[in-house]
Amino acid sequence: MPRAARMPARIAFTPIFLGTLLCLLLAACAKEEPQRIQGYVEGEFVRVSVTAGGTMDNLAVRRGQGITAGAPLFTLESANETAARREAEDRVSKADASLANLLSGKRAPEVNVVNAQLQQAIAARALAAANLARQQGLAQSGFISPSVLDDARTQLTRNTAAVNELQAQVQTAKLPARDNEIRAAQSEAAAARASLAQADWKLKQRAIPAPATGLVYETYYRAGEWINPGSAVVSLLPPQNIKLRFYVAEPQLGAIKPGQKITVRCDACGAPIGAEVRYISTQAEYTPPVLYTRDQRAKLVYLVEAYPAVTDAPRLHPGQPVDISL
């Protein structure tokens, strides 16, 4: 075909080609998605441990089980702690009884005994007074010697003193103990109650409940095994302790602030998950050499932590990779 015949076809094709190319470029720009940053899920575990060693009696949960706050986790053998609490309770009863005894004085039968002795002393004094009156009359008539009259006076004096003594005993029997004795008994009762509270606390430490609602992430012992003091027995993962960690480059750091909302996507997560930025590191994680050039500053990255809503947190798992959209 001659060259002159081919030229019009090339000129007619060029505008169509340029128009198509422009449409494709516009469509690509319209479908451009926001920048995504790679991150991962991390959990802050609650490790439940024991304060004192012992043998595990029962493990009430299993790994992967959901649990609510206050539900039983595990129990340890508690025979020694139960006996110690009974002993402390008996000491409280004894201290309370001693204090009540000091505050109430002597018992009614004891007071009645002293009253009976007082009545006997009063009767003996009356008899001694009548005998003295007779002896005085006989002495005036000269029928008895002065020594007999002195004996009668002495007997009356002795009986009068006995009456006064028993009257004082009756008053004392109705009084409580001395103030110092009462204060000592009150301190003893308070110490006994403190010991009972301590025994109660130790006994409660043998049956451990869940401190928070969450997932039983791991169990470290089985029934029948000995647990050392301070050893973690169960680790829990509350939903509010699930967080997202990702790193942003130094040029992007100014575009992120605490409280900012972000969107999270992951494999098999379904719908995107919203999260809130709560922590931004103030130090670079991977520091280049001491001198930073303009090009090297782009290599600096900063840690950012965000937390999803409690209702969305169970959809995420520690170690799971995620895509973060700012």
Rosetta silent file (secondary structure, phi, psi, omega in degrees, C-alpha in Angstrom):
SEQUENCE: MPRAARMPARIAFTPIFLGTLLCLLLAACAKEEPQRIQGYVEGEFVRVSVTAGGTMDNLAVRRGQGITAGAPLFTLESANETAARREAEDRVSKADASLANLLSGKRAPEVNVVNAQLQQAIAARALAAANLARQQGLAQSGFISPSVLDDARTQLTRNTAAVNELQAQVQTAKLPARDNEIRAAQSEAAAARASLAQADWKLKQRAIPAPATGLVYETYYRAGEWINPGSAVVSLLPPQNIKLRFYVAEPQLGAIKPGQKITVRCDACGAPIGAEVRYISTQAEYTPPVLYTRDQRAKLVYLVEAYPAVTDAPRLHPGQPVDISL
SCORE:     score description
SCORE:     0.000 S_00000001
   1 L     0.000  138.527  179.479    0.000    0.000    0.000 S_00000001
   2 L   -64.500  150.372 -178.769    1.353    3.465   -0.821 S_00000001
   3 H   -62.115  -36.498  179.835    2.585    5.606    2.112 S_00000001
   4 H   -63.590  -31.359  179.403    0.136    8.403    1.276 S_00000001
   5 H   -73.972  -28.358 -178.096   -2.779    6.006    1.752 S_00000001
   6 H   -81.321  -23.789 -174.410   -1.615    4.916    5.227 S_00000001
   7 H   -60.661  -46.685 -179.054   -1.174    8.416    6.753 S_00000001
   8 H   -59.266  -36.288 -179.742   -4.873    9.315    7.271 S_00000001
   9 H   -63.466  -41.243  179.258   -5.472    6.108    9.273 S_00000001
  10 H   -65.332  -41.228 -179.162   -2.658    6.946   11.743 S_00000001
  11 H   -67.275  -37.380  179.164   -3.904   10.481   12.232 S_00000001
  12 H   -70.674  -30.297 -177.083   -7.499    9.245   12.883 S_00000001
  13 H   -77.473  -29.032 -172.738   -6.331    6.651   15.456 S_00000001
  14 H   -62.302  -47.378  178.287   -4.265    9.001   17.665 S_00000001
  15 H   -61.684  -37.778  178.793   -7.108   10.991   19.365 S_00000001
  16 H   -64.581  -43.114  179.593   -8.984    7.795   20.213 S_00000001
  17 H   -62.544  -43.799 -179.468   -5.903    6.290   21.787 S_00000001
  18 H   -66.314  -37.813  179.045   -5.194    9.395   23.856 S_00000001
  19 H   -65.839  -42.392  178.716   -8.788    9.599   25.079 S_00000001
  20 H   -63.016  -42.538  179.494   -8.802    5.967   26.160 S_00000001
  21 H   -62.557  -39.865  179.091   -5.504    6.393   27.980 S_00000001
  22 H   -65.071  -39.989  178.116   -6.804    9.446   29.829 S_00000001
  23 H   -63.809  -40.424  178.792   -9.911    7.568   30.993 S_00000001
  24 H   -64.629  -39.007  179.000   -7.815    4.717   32.309 S_00000001
  25 H   -66.246  -41.044  178.438   -5.621    7.110   34.262 S_00000001
  26 H   -64.930  -39.653  179.008   -8.627    8.849   35.798 S_00000001
  27 H   -65.528  -38.672  178.845  -10.169    5.528   36.800 S_00000001
  28 H   -65.289  -39.724  178.425   -6.915    4.434   38.425 S_00000001
  29 H   -67.134  -36.457 -178.746   -6.746    7.669   40.417 S_00000001
  30 H   -68.572  -30.479 -178.012  -10.358    7.306   41.518 S_00000001
  31 L   -91.519    4.972 -177.351   -9.731    3.780   42.807 S_00000001
  32 L   -66.532  127.272 -178.166   -6.557    4.682   44.709 S_00000001
  33 L   -91.388  156.336  177.113   -6.852    3.481   48.286 S_00000001
  34 L   -64.790  158.575 -176.801   -5.426    5.229   51.347 S_00000001
  35 L   -65.015  135.708  178.284   -1.996    4.196   52.491 S_00000001
  36 E  -111.219  143.834 -179.710   -1.880    1.059   54.613 S_00000001
  37 E  -118.520  136.764  178.551    0.690    0.269   57.274 S_00000001
  38 E   -76.550  137.843  177.162    1.607   -3.213   58.382 S_00000001
  39 E  -148.190 -170.227  179.676    1.098   -3.978   62.070 S_00000001
  40 E  -152.743  163.648 -178.528    0.297   -6.816   64.441 S_00000001
  41 E   -94.930  139.951  177.452   -1.900   -7.671   67.414 S_00000001
  42 E  -135.246  145.588  178.687   -0.474   -7.929   70.917 S_00000001
  43 E  -115.494  139.052  173.639   -2.082   -8.959   74.210 S_00000001
  44 L   -98.756  102.460 -170.933   -1.337   -7.716   77.715 S_00000001
  45 L   -82.548  147.118  173.334   -1.905  -10.869   79.752 S_00000001
  46 E  -102.599  109.195 -177.593   -3.089  -11.038   83.355 S_00000001
  47 E   -96.700  114.604 -176.994   -1.074  -13.790   85.012 S_00000001
  48 E   -89.912  121.642 -176.876   -2.821  -15.087   88.129 S_00000001
  49 E  -120.728 -178.107 -179.315   -0.369  -16.460   90.694 S_00000001
  50 L  -114.840  147.951  179.665   -0.408  -17.784   94.265 S_00000001
  51 L   -86.912  -25.127  179.399    0.916  -16.063   97.388 S_00000001
  52 L  -135.691  148.227 -178.094    1.807  -19.286   99.200 S_00000001
  53 L   -70.939  161.468  178.538    2.883  -22.681   97.930 S_00000001
  54 E   170.346  173.567  178.324    0.664  -25.716   97.935 S_00000001
  55 E   -91.605  133.724  179.399   -0.785  -28.613   95.978 S_00000001
  56 E   -73.046  125.567  175.729   -3.476  -27.829   93.448 S_00000001
  57 E   -84.032  -44.097 -173.977   -6.755  -29.487   94.357 S_00000001
  58 E  -152.494  135.075  171.901   -8.793  -28.452   91.339 S_00000001
  59 E  -105.945  110.740 -170.475   -8.318  -26.520   88.089 S_00000001
  60 L   -88.335   -3.221 -177.664  -11.758  -25.145   87.229 S_00000001
  61 L  -128.243  168.528  175.988  -10.939  -23.736   83.762 S_00000001
  62 L  -132.495  159.534 -178.863   -9.377  -24.901   80.523 S_00000001
  63 L   -64.278  134.648 -178.859   -7.326  -23.146   77.897 S_00000001
  64 L    89.222    0.359 -177.695   -9.409  -21.200   75.379 S_00000001
  65 L   -88.108  138.734  172.214  -12.404  -20.886   77.699 S_00000001
  66 E   -81.418  143.624 -175.451  -14.181  -17.577   78.203 S_00000001
  67 E  -144.924  149.842  179.510  -14.667  -16.595   81.838 S_00000001
  68 L  -102.081  157.898 -179.693  -16.314  -13.793   83.777 S_00000001
  69 L   -62.115  134.976 -179.638  -14.837  -11.820   86.660 S_00000001
  70 L    93.155  -13.291  178.560  -15.299  -13.580   90.011 S_00000001
  71 L   -71.869  147.474 -178.273  -15.671  -17.073   88.550 S_00000001
  72 E   -66.748  136.923  176.110  -13.446  -19.735   90.192 S_00000001
  73 E  -100.774  -55.813 -179.438  -10.111  -20.421   88.509 S_00000001
  74 E  -159.800  162.131  178.061   -8.392  -22.974   90.758 S_00000001
  75 E  -130.937  147.516  175.776   -8.160  -24.127   94.369 S_00000001
  76 E  -110.194  159.188  176.929   -5.238  -25.296   96.506 S_00000001
  77 L   -60.448  139.382 -170.082   -5.278  -27.722   99.415 S_00000001
  78 L  -136.171   24.783 -178.879   -6.361  -25.766  102.513 S_00000001
  79 H   -62.541  -44.006 -178.846   -6.408  -28.119  105.528 S_00000001
  80 H   -65.150  -43.624 -179.052   -3.733  -26.146  107.374 S_00000001
  81 H   -67.329  -34.708  178.124   -5.362  -22.767  106.659 S_00000001
  82 H   -66.673  -41.806  177.769   -8.787  -24.077  107.733 S_00000001
  83 H   -65.593  -39.962  179.046   -7.387  -25.292  111.056 S_00000001
  84 H   -63.813  -36.368  178.893   -5.576  -21.994  111.594 S_00000001
  85 H   -69.098  -39.912  177.099   -8.801  -20.093  111.036 S_00000001
  86 H   -61.655  -40.908  178.131  -10.680  -22.255  113.574 S_00000001
  87 H   -62.284  -44.258  179.344   -7.907  -21.602  116.097 S_00000001
  88 H   -64.202  -37.944  178.590   -8.098  -17.856  115.484 S_00000001
  89 H   -65.173  -39.393  177.400  -11.879  -17.945  115.818 S_00000001
  90 H   -65.392  -36.472  177.963  -11.583  -19.730  119.196 S_00000001
  91 H   -65.369  -36.531  176.806   -9.116  -17.098  120.381 S_00000001
  92 H   -64.578  -43.345  178.983  -11.603  -14.379  119.522 S_00000001
  93 H   -62.382  -41.188  179.136  -14.322  -16.150  121.516 S_00000001
  94 H   -65.531  -43.651 -179.838  -11.992  -16.517  124.492 S_00000001
  95 H   -65.016  -40.543  178.586  -10.903  -12.870  124.386 S_00000001
  96 H   -64.771  -39.685  179.757  -14.505  -11.657  124.114 S_00000001
  97 H   -66.187  -40.868  178.828  -15.561  -13.815  127.058 S_00000001
  98 H   -63.447  -42.080  179.256  -12.690  -12.517  129.204 S_00000001
  99 H   -65.389  -43.054  178.583  -13.564   -8.919  128.387 S_00000001
 100 H   -63.069  -36.543  179.042  -17.246   -9.472  129.137 S_00000001
 101 H   -64.930  -39.999  179.440  -16.317  -11.089  132.457 S_00000001
 102 H   -69.812  -32.893 -178.619  -14.221   -8.079  133.448 S_00000001
 103 H   -77.381  -26.850 -175.083  -16.964   -5.640  132.484 S_00000001
 104 H   -92.964  -10.809 -176.051  -19.762   -7.447  134.326 S_00000001
 105 L    76.240 -161.083 -178.780  -18.072   -8.056  137.703 S_00000001
 106 L   -75.525  160.087  179.588  -18.745  -11.200  139.720 S_00000001
 107 L   -71.037  159.573 -178.462  -21.588  -13.542  138.963 S_00000001
 108 H   -59.128  -42.550  177.721  -24.887  -13.272  140.831 S_00000001
 109 H   -60.267  -36.907  178.868  -24.335  -16.490  142.866 S_00000001
 110 H   -66.496  -39.405  177.003  -20.959  -15.156  144.043 S_00000001
 111 H   -65.208  -37.721  179.342  -22.579  -11.879  145.106 S_00000001
 112 H   -64.449  -36.470  178.253  -25.289  -13.859  146.942 S_00000001
 113 H   -62.938  -44.476  179.792  -22.614  -15.763  148.888 S_00000001
 114 H   -65.147  -38.925  177.728  -21.022  -12.516  150.056 S_00000001
 115 H   -62.507  -39.461  178.417  -24.466  -11.139  150.996 S_00000001
 116 H   -64.294  -41.899  177.341  -25.146  -14.232  153.092 S_00000001
 117 H   -63.149  -34.961  177.765  -21.820  -13.810  154.872 S_00000001
 118 H   -65.292  -41.978  178.887  -22.721  -10.175  155.531 S_00000001
 119 H   -63.500  -37.937  176.840  -26.014  -11.160  157.120 S_00000001
 120 H   -64.216  -41.205  179.557  -24.201  -13.604  159.368 S_00000001
 121 H   -65.951  -38.632  178.751  -21.754  -10.882  160.410 S_00000001
 122 H   -64.580  -40.576  178.537  -24.596   -8.468  161.160 S_00000001
 123 H   -65.189  -39.915  178.719  -26.291  -11.092  163.351 S_00000001
 124 H   -65.917  -35.889  177.546  -23.019  -11.784  165.172 S_00000001
 125 H   -66.585  -40.305  178.409  -22.554   -8.044  165.774 S_00000001
 126 H   -62.918  -41.738  178.204  -26.053   -7.760  167.206 S_00000001
 127 H   -64.092  -40.149  179.256  -25.384  -10.678  169.529 S_00000001
 128 H   -66.333  -35.669  178.899  -22.077   -9.133  170.610 S_00000001
 129 H   -67.725  -41.261  178.577  -23.811   -5.811  171.325 S_00000001
 130 H   -66.498  -39.819  178.735  -26.469   -7.507  173.468 S_00000001
 131 H   -64.093  -38.631  178.637  -23.817   -9.482  175.319 S_00000001
 132 H   -64.962  -38.314  179.557  -21.855   -6.277  176.009 S_00000001
 133 H   -64.029  -41.153  178.353  -24.957   -4.625  177.431 S_00000001
 134 H   -64.798  -42.995 -178.083  -25.491   -7.546  179.852 S_00000001
 135 H   -64.938  -34.890  177.918  -21.853   -7.592  180.851 S_00000001
 136 H   -64.575  -40.450  178.179  -21.960   -3.872  181.567 S_00000001
 137 H   -65.558  -41.195  179.460  -24.961   -4.349  183.904 S_00000001
 138 H   -68.067  -35.544  179.714  -23.267   -7.208  185.707 S_00000001
 139 H   -66.465  -36.866  178.728  -20.041   -5.220  186.011 S_00000001
 140 H   -67.068  -30.238  178.880  -21.930   -2.341  187.642 S_00000001
 141 H   -84.677   -8.079  178.004  -23.411   -4.783  190.168 S_00000001
 142 L    82.856   16.997 -179.282  -19.964   -6.232  190.821 S_00000001
 143 L   -84.869  -19.325  179.789  -20.788   -9.731  189.636 S_00000001
 144 L  -129.333  160.996 -179.448  -18.044   -9.907  186.954 S_00000001
 145 L   -83.182  161.495  177.786  -14.494   -8.686  186.705 S_00000001
 146 H   -61.990  -27.179 -178.594  -13.433   -5.818  184.382 S_00000001
 147 H   -67.676  -34.707  177.503  -11.566   -8.252  182.120 S_00000001
 148 H   -65.525  -38.559  177.733  -14.786  -10.012  181.170 S_00000001
 149 H   -65.256  -37.245  177.831  -16.287   -6.659  180.225 S_00000001
 150 H   -65.308  -37.555  177.693  -13.219   -5.911  178.070 S_00000001
 151 H   -62.986  -37.941  179.387  -13.658   -9.208  176.247 S_00000001
 152 H   -66.910  -42.715  177.981  -17.251   -8.318  175.415 S_00000001
 153 H   -62.601  -42.219 -179.261  -16.235   -4.911  174.049 S_00000001
 154 H   -62.669  -40.823  179.360  -13.487   -6.521  171.914 S_00000001
 155 H   -63.703  -39.880  178.650  -15.902   -9.059  170.458 S_00000001
 156 H   -65.103  -40.843  178.979  -18.324   -6.304  169.453 S_00000001
 157 H   -63.259  -42.078  179.901  -15.531   -4.360  167.805 S_00000001
 158 H   -63.202  -43.729 -179.731  -14.384   -7.479  165.915 S_00000001
 159 H   -67.586  -36.304  177.500  -17.891   -8.240  164.676 S_00000001
 160 H   -64.167  -41.164  177.722  -18.446   -4.626  163.605 S_00000001
 161 H   -63.842  -39.010  178.596  -15.218   -4.741  161.543 S_00000001
 162 H   -63.551  -38.919  178.035  -16.346   -7.991  159.902 S_00000001
 163 H   -62.773  -45.375  179.622  -19.646   -6.351  158.903 S_00000001
 164 H   -62.096  -38.804  179.837  -17.811   -3.385  157.368 S_00000001
 165 H   -64.444  -45.651 -178.529  -15.490   -5.715  155.454 S_00000001
 166 H   -69.191  -33.935  175.276  -18.319   -7.782  153.982 S_00000001
 167 H   -62.829  -40.120  177.282  -20.286   -4.666  153.022 S_00000001
 168 H   -66.560  -37.428  177.934  -17.237   -3.470  151.072 S_00000001
 169 H   -64.282  -37.724  177.512  -16.914   -6.883  149.400 S_00000001
 170 H   -63.052  -43.335  178.392  -20.554   -6.706  148.288 S_00000001
 171 H   -65.302  -39.910 -179.541  -19.937   -3.308  146.677 S_00000001
 172 H   -68.104  -36.630 -178.805  -16.721   -4.511  145.041 S_00000001
 173 H   -64.027  -25.717 -179.924  -18.376   -7.648  143.666 S_00000001
 174 L   -87.015   -9.099 -178.936  -20.832   -5.485  141.745 S_00000001
 175 L   -89.142  151.878  171.807  -18.108   -3.352  140.144 S_00000001
 176 L   -72.108  178.512 -179.813  -16.276   -4.178  136.855 S_00000001
 177 L   -70.842  175.218  179.433  -12.527   -4.779  136.803 S_00000001
 178 L   -67.149  157.726 -175.719   -9.975   -2.000  136.962 S_00000001
 179 H   -59.695  -41.107 -179.277   -9.510    0.265  133.930 S_00000001
 180 H   -64.308  -39.814  178.235   -6.060   -1.087  133.127 S_00000001
 181 H   -65.439  -39.087  179.687   -7.312   -4.667  133.157 S_00000001
 182 H   -66.366  -43.462  179.324  -10.215   -3.738  130.884 S_00000001
 183 H   -63.379  -39.142  177.485   -7.923   -1.955  128.432 S_00000001
 184 H   -63.493  -41.371  178.975   -5.601   -4.958  128.371 S_00000001
 185 H   -67.008  -36.548  177.403   -8.535   -7.286  127.687 S_00000001
 186 H   -65.611  -40.197  177.245   -9.781   -4.989  124.900 S_00000001
 187 H   -64.715  -38.581  178.498   -6.349   -5.012  123.266 S_00000001
 188 H   -64.371  -39.917  178.284   -6.264   -8.794  123.507 S_00000001
 189 H   -66.592  -40.097  178.558   -9.654   -9.033  121.819 S_00000001
 190 H   -65.254  -40.769  178.152   -8.555   -6.670  119.030 S_00000001
 191 H   -63.606  -38.847  178.667   -5.385   -8.705  118.454 S_00000001
 192 H   -64.929  -38.784  178.125   -7.437  -11.888  118.275 S_00000001
 193 H   -67.835  -37.186  176.704   -9.726  -10.329  115.661 S_00000001
 194 H   -63.563  -39.404  177.186   -6.713   -9.213  113.610 S_00000001
 195 H   -65.070  -36.645  177.759   -5.401  -12.775  113.699 S_00000001
 196 H   -66.487  -41.063  178.056   -8.792  -14.033  112.558 S_00000001
 197 H   -63.114  -39.951  178.095   -8.812  -11.574  109.650 S_00000001
 198 H   -65.516  -41.110  177.716   -5.343  -12.722  108.641 S_00000001
 199 H   -64.875  -37.077  176.326   -6.413  -16.367  108.821 S_00000001
 200 H   -62.160  -44.477 -178.947   -9.472  -15.532  106.692 S_00000001
 201 H   -62.699  -43.377  179.795   -7.277  -13.866  104.073 S_00000001
 202 H   -64.038  -37.491  179.200   -4.902  -16.829  103.929 S_00000001
 203 H   -68.145  -38.161  179.061   -7.810  -19.225  103.550 S_00000001
 204 H   -66.935  -27.598  179.271   -9.308  -17.151  100.721 S_00000001
 205 L   -70.959   -7.171  177.457   -5.969  -17.275   98.891 S_00000001
 206 L   -88.093  -11.268  176.024   -6.453  -21.026   98.498 S_00000001
 207 E  -127.925  104.290 -170.238   -9.473  -20.506   96.204 S_00000001
 208 E   -99.326  124.134  174.380   -8.609  -17.999   93.483 S_00000001
 209 E   -92.454  168.295  178.303  -11.348  -16.308   91.391 S_00000001
 210 L   -73.026  127.923  179.918  -10.878  -14.612   88.023 S_00000001
 211 L   -76.661  -14.821 -178.192   -9.821  -10.973   88.500 S_00000001
 212 L  -155.698  159.867  174.860  -11.337   -9.902   85.159 S_00000001
 213 L   -78.509  134.980 -179.744  -13.589  -11.073   82.366 S_00000001
 214 E   173.630 -158.927 -178.127  -11.692  -12.490   79.437 S_00000001
 215 E  -104.823  133.752  173.144  -10.215  -15.516   77.720 S_00000001
 216 E   -74.228  102.360 -172.854   -8.252  -18.228   79.529 S_00000001
 217 E   -81.898  -36.212 -177.937   -5.161  -17.991   77.355 S_00000001
 218 E  -157.332  146.554  171.159   -2.942  -20.553   79.110 S_00000001
 219 E  -121.321  138.839 -171.752   -2.847  -22.880   82.137 S_00000001
 220 L  -111.253  -10.080 -178.928    0.509  -23.895   83.583 S_00000001
 221 L  -136.331  161.791  175.491   -0.342  -26.556   86.213 S_00000001
 222 L  -121.165  165.148  179.587   -2.622  -29.538   86.645 S_00000001
 223 L   -59.596  135.951 -179.700   -4.438  -30.938   89.673 S_00000001
 224 L    96.332  -12.103 -179.097   -2.078  -32.707   92.059 S_00000001
 225 L   -88.275  149.238  177.843    1.000  -30.661   91.147 S_00000001
 226 E   -83.461  135.403 -178.908    2.928  -28.559   93.668 S_00000001
 227 E  -115.456  125.846  178.297    2.910  -24.805   93.007 S_00000001
 228 L   -76.934  151.926  178.329    5.696  -22.598   94.322 S_00000001
 229 L   -58.299  136.497  178.836    4.857  -19.211   95.876 S_00000001
 230 L    83.613   -2.297 -178.656    4.560  -16.479   93.269 S_00000001
 231 L   -79.226  138.106  176.166    4.191  -18.874   90.347 S_00000001
 232 E   -74.035  133.974 -179.005    1.645  -18.010   87.661 S_00000001
 233 E  -106.268  -40.734 -178.667   -1.045  -20.668   87.360 S_00000001
 234 E  -137.280  140.396  172.760   -3.401  -19.190   84.761 S_00000001
 235 E  -113.734  130.769 -179.582   -2.975  -16.345   82.266 S_00000001
 236 E  -110.921  152.487  176.048   -6.047  -14.394   81.188 S_00000001
 237 E  -125.969   93.135  175.225   -6.505  -12.059   78.249 S_00000001
 238 L   -66.752  147.948 -178.547   -9.233   -9.474   78.920 S_00000001
 239 H   -61.746  -31.225  179.769  -10.628   -7.908   75.724 S_00000001
 240 H   -73.424   -7.758  178.945   -9.607   -4.428   76.860 S_00000001
 241 H   -97.964    6.745  176.109   -5.992   -5.629   76.997 S_00000001
 242 E   -89.372  128.805 -177.472   -5.807   -6.414   73.277 S_00000001
 243 E  -137.332  164.667  179.404   -3.923   -3.732   71.372 S_00000001
 244 E  -111.067  137.808  178.594   -2.492   -3.054   67.929 S_00000001
 245 E  -125.122  132.418  176.001    1.153   -2.146   67.346 S_00000001
 246 E  -152.260  167.449 -176.255    2.559   -0.626   64.195 S_00000001
 247 E  -121.304  138.835  177.025    5.368    1.664   63.150 S_00000001
 248 E  -118.744  148.866  178.913    5.207    4.886   61.181 S_00000001
 249 E   -73.994  161.078 -177.025    8.043    6.658   59.416 S_00000001
 250 H   -57.883  -39.668  177.524    9.350    9.953   60.675 S_00000001
 251 H   -64.079  -25.585 -178.887    7.628   12.020   57.940 S_00000001
 252 H   -88.715   -6.377 -171.854    4.230   10.523   58.950 S_00000001
 253 H   -63.608  -36.555 -178.380    4.673   11.129   62.677 S_00000001
 254 H   -69.910  -15.186 -178.377    3.116   14.582   62.620 S_00000001
 255 H   -89.732   -0.465 -178.002   -0.106   13.230   61.091 S_00000001
 256 L  -119.858  139.133  178.296   -0.859   10.948   64.051 S_00000001
 257 L  -145.359  154.717  177.415   -1.968   12.034   67.516 S_00000001
 258 L   -58.305  140.115 -177.228   -3.453   10.285   70.590 S_00000001
 259 L    91.697   -8.120 -179.313   -7.185    9.817   70.301 S_00000001
 260 L   -70.599  141.548  178.720   -7.075    9.533   66.526 S_00000001
 261 E   -89.503  137.571  177.688   -9.355    6.914   64.977 S_00000001
 262 E  -129.892  167.366  178.877   -7.855    4.332   62.629 S_00000001
 263 E  -117.798  136.351 -176.156   -9.210    1.401   60.614 S_00000001
 264 E  -119.580  135.876  174.969   -7.870   -2.129   60.926 S_00000001
 265 E  -129.972  146.198  178.082   -8.190   -4.984   58.447 S_00000001
 266 L  -153.173  165.620  178.413   -6.974   -8.542   58.738 S_00000001
 267 L   -66.418  133.250  177.112   -7.491  -11.934   57.156 S_00000001
 268 L    64.845   17.289  177.501  -10.764  -13.584   58.233 S_00000001
 269 L   -87.160  -14.766 -177.229  -11.723  -10.549   60.356 S_00000001
 270 L    79.651 -130.679 -177.849  -14.733   -9.723   58.248 S_00000001
 271 L   -65.894  152.653  176.975  -15.720   -6.070   58.385 S_00000001
 272 L   -58.510  151.354 -176.797  -13.022   -3.487   59.159 S_00000001
 273 E  -112.718  133.247  175.941  -12.380   -2.804   62.831 S_00000001
 274 E   -87.395  148.604  178.718  -12.089    0.646   64.319 S_00000001
 275 E  -147.510  164.911 -177.984   -9.424    1.470   66.888 S_00000001
 276 E  -123.075  131.982  177.443   -8.125    4.472   68.800 S_00000001
 277 E   -73.869  126.525 -179.784   -4.505    5.598   69.048 S_00000001
 278 E  -120.979  -16.749 -177.358   -3.449    5.863   72.705 S_00000001
 279 E  -145.248  134.503  174.550    0.327    5.826   72.646 S_00000001
 280 E  -130.002  122.143 -178.080    2.993    7.240   70.342 S_00000001
 281 E   -65.084  146.739  177.808    6.623    6.547   71.147 S_00000001
 282 E   -98.007    0.086 -179.571    8.919    9.517   71.553 S_00000001
 283 E  -125.583  145.786  177.653   12.000    7.573   70.498 S_00000001
 284 E   -71.017  139.682 -178.916   12.954    5.997   67.203 S_00000001
 285 L   -79.011  -40.924 -179.079   12.940    2.216   67.251 S_00000001
 286 L  -119.510  100.724 -172.554   15.646    1.651   64.661 S_00000001
 287 L   -92.153  125.138  175.182   18.249    4.373   64.934 S_00000001
 288 L   -72.477 -170.574  177.887   20.688    4.923   62.048 S_00000001
 289 L   -55.845  170.730 -171.220   24.229    6.232   62.642 S_00000001
 290 L   -58.428  -43.858 -178.991   24.742    9.234   64.884 S_00000001
 291 L   -88.164  127.748 -179.219   24.583   11.828   62.109 S_00000001
 292 L  -103.712  121.676  171.557   21.267   12.021   60.319 S_00000001
 293 L   -90.364  171.578 -179.960   21.150   13.233   56.784 S_00000001
 294 L   -61.153  -35.161  179.426   17.943   14.296   55.118 S_00000001
 295 L   -72.883  -35.295 -177.557   17.749   10.941   53.364 S_00000001
 296 H   -72.512  -26.377 -179.455   18.417    8.920   56.528 S_00000001
 297 H   -61.300  -26.211  179.042   15.617   10.584   58.473 S_00000001
 298 H   -69.185  -15.383  179.640   13.137    8.709   56.304 S_00000001
 299 H   -85.562  -12.424 -179.979   14.429    5.458   57.817 S_00000001
 300 L   -72.055  134.995  176.760   13.386    6.412   61.360 S_00000001
 301 E  -127.618  150.481 -177.000   10.229    4.659   62.585 S_00000001
 302 E  -126.808  138.399 -178.780    8.191    5.245   65.740 S_00000001
 303 E   -74.855  137.131  174.882    6.030    2.802   67.622 S_00000001
 304 E  -129.036  137.120  178.084    2.299    3.534   67.801 S_00000001
 305 E  -120.490  134.868  178.561   -0.223    1.592   69.903 S_00000001
 306 E  -133.115  151.324 -177.621   -3.975    1.595   69.323 S_00000001
 307 E  -120.428  129.832  175.185   -6.813   -0.190   71.100 S_00000001
 308 E   -78.326  170.353  174.703   -9.963   -1.557   69.451 S_00000001
 309 L   -66.081  151.963 -177.950  -13.382   -1.442   71.068 S_00000001
 310 L   -60.383  -33.330 -179.672  -14.049   -4.127   73.660 S_00000001
 311 L   -72.033  -27.485  179.988  -16.779   -5.608   71.475 S_00000001
 312 L   -92.270  -17.408 -174.892  -14.408   -5.928   68.493 S_00000001
 313 H   -58.591  -38.204 -179.763  -11.347   -7.128   70.412 S_00000001
 314 H   -61.530  -15.073  178.311  -12.315  -10.858   70.409 S_00000001
 315 H   -78.996   -9.474 -178.852  -11.996  -10.823   66.607 S_00000001
 316 L  -110.539  151.342 -176.867   -8.259  -10.179   66.971 S_00000001
 317 L  -133.193  139.125 -179.260   -5.612  -12.587   68.224 S_00000001
 318 L   -55.182  135.603 -179.114   -2.109  -11.896   69.584 S_00000001
 319 L    89.081   -8.468 -176.981    0.545  -12.209   66.892 S_00000001
 320 L   -75.418  131.637  176.792   -1.948  -11.753   64.069 S_00000001
 321 E   -74.931  145.512 -179.536   -0.758   -9.428   61.243 S_00000001
 322 E  -139.120  162.680  174.171   -3.057   -6.544   60.367 S_00000001
 323 E  -109.977  128.197 -177.857   -3.276   -3.658   57.917 S_00000001
 324 E  -106.871  129.736  174.741   -3.678   -0.178   59.413 S_00000001
 325 E  -113.490  120.791 -179.998   -5.345    2.634   57.498 S_00000001
 326 L   -82.369    0.000    0.000   -4.771    6.121   58.877 S_00000001
